[in-house]
Amino acid sequence: MTTHPRILQVGYGAFGATHLDAWAGLVPATALTVADPRPDARAAAAARVPGIAVVADWRDGLAAVDAVDVLTPTDTHHAIAAAAIAAGRHLFLEKPMTVDAAEARDLEARAARTGVTVQGGLYFRFHPKARALHALVRAGGVGRLRFLQGKFAGFKRARGDSGALLNDAVHFIDLFGWLAGERPATVHCVTRDHFGRGSEDLALATLVYPSGVVAHVETGYIQPGRWPDTVVPGAVTSKEVQVSGSEGAVEIDFAAETMVRHRVRHEFADGLWRPVFAGSAPVAAEAADPVAVVRAELAHFLDCIARRRPPDAGLAECGVGLALVLDAARRSAATGTVARVEA
Ligand SMILES: NC(=O)c1ccc[n+]([C@@H]2O[C@H](COP(=O)([O-])OP(=O)(O)OC[C@H]3O[C@@H](n4cnc5c(N)ncnc54)[C@H](O)[C@@H]3O)[C@@H](O)[C@H]2O)c1
């Protein structure tokens, strides 16, 4: 690798400027190339960070770079990722890394052969409040973990490349598995395609983990959200989680930037189980700037390449593992039964 790794960002759509700004904070503009078939996207990228190179076809940028950052529609990820890996390029692949587990397994096998670093774009793993929650939960701050619930929903455009499961539920299913330290054993999922477009606009998933921890994730585009979305222009969404354990609970409203810890346990007295409160207080954690969060993800990626160590949010956990849960969710929704997550 040269002093500064040379980066090819493939795709400059809604999330494109956030990634490009993040890269511009890590490497010089002359180390950056953006590929997008849309001329307006290439012009916008070139105007945003003067000095970068732009190409219409990502294949034309592959030879001259060290790493590839893919943020194109999900159904294009596998082909671009497979070619990048075959060319020996390190790979950052936005969520959902692939359409299904079969594609993820294929990429895993290819990456093992060439030895490149592959990291997924799982935003919440680098979000200051989610990281504070992870540290608190793993340190036993809510006692024994019991229930995780999340709402990632609101009035926003239904993307053409995927439904609410792959596009939205993926975030909190990953976050909850990371918090629980395990992959769910079963999923019961209900979805609806009210728009008749072939993908769900409402998805409700209940996940049960081997330890007995339960999680529920609500996603969709037909229920009201509460805040202007920081990533999708014009959307009004809610991104909230509540995590409950034997000794308390934590709730985060990611859009409102609030995080509150409740110290509470149920005790048996006078024939009843009653909550015994020991106070609620805000937890201090930085506000999240999307560019700073993505910059943290990408800085980790570069660090893992330099040190030849496996990244957090790697292909095994966030590619194959997450896709196995999402595949089970789709099987459950299709059959109306509880689906077992494949090992
Ligand atoms: N982590 C997050 O919080 C987050 C947020 C938004 C999007 N994403 C993910 O990022 C990816 C892109 O999302 P988006 O909202 O920017 O999508 P988008 O549809 O707005 O933009 C996709 C861009 O890719 C371009 N494109 C399509 N095929 C291409 C190809 N073969 N080569 C080069 N460019 C190509 C399109 O012209 C378009 O400009 C998706 O995987 C999405 O799930 C992640």
The ligand as a Gaussian input file, in Angstrom:
#p B3LYP/6-31G(d) Opt

LIG

0 1
 N      -25.447000       2.566000       7.030000
 C      -26.431000       3.415000       6.824000
 O      -26.915000       4.061000       7.736000
 C      -26.925000       3.604000       5.421000
 C      -27.683000       4.722000       5.087000
 C      -28.094000       4.867000       3.751000
 C      -27.759000       3.899000       2.832000
 N      -27.027000       2.830000       3.204000
 C      -26.664000       1.791000       2.229000
 O      -25.804000       2.354000       1.237000
 C      -26.103000       1.808000      -0.044000
 C      -26.477000       2.931000      -0.994000
 O      -27.571000       3.642000      -0.468000
 P      -28.061000       5.035000      -1.094000
 O      -29.195000       5.491000      -0.242000
 O      -26.920000       5.950000      -1.341000
 O      -28.628000       4.503000      -2.509000
 P      -29.128000       5.331000      -3.754000
 O      -30.048000       4.431000      -4.500000
 O      -29.561000       6.690000      -3.366000
 O      -27.775000       5.514000      -4.615000
 C      -27.117000       4.446000      -5.211000
 C      -26.119000       5.029000      -6.213000
 O      -25.417000       3.947000      -6.774000
 C      -25.284000       4.203000      -8.164000
 N      -25.068000       2.930000      -8.847000
 C      -25.964000       1.987000      -9.183000
 N      -25.344000       0.962000      -9.769000
 C      -24.020000       1.281000      -9.802000
 C      -22.875000       0.619000     -10.278000
 N      -22.946000      -0.590000     -10.849000
 N      -21.679000       1.255000     -10.161000
 C      -21.587000       2.468000      -9.573000
 N      -22.650000       3.136000      -9.079000
 C      -23.849000       2.528000      -9.206000
 C      -26.563000       4.897000      -8.569000
 O      -26.405000       5.625000      -9.794000
 C      -26.781000       5.783000      -7.357000
 O      -26.149000       7.047000      -7.524000
 C      -27.199000       0.765000       0.175000
 O      -26.602000      -0.492000       0.379000
 C      -27.860000       1.234000       1.481000
 O      -28.498000       0.192000       2.180000
 C      -26.587000       2.671000       4.464000

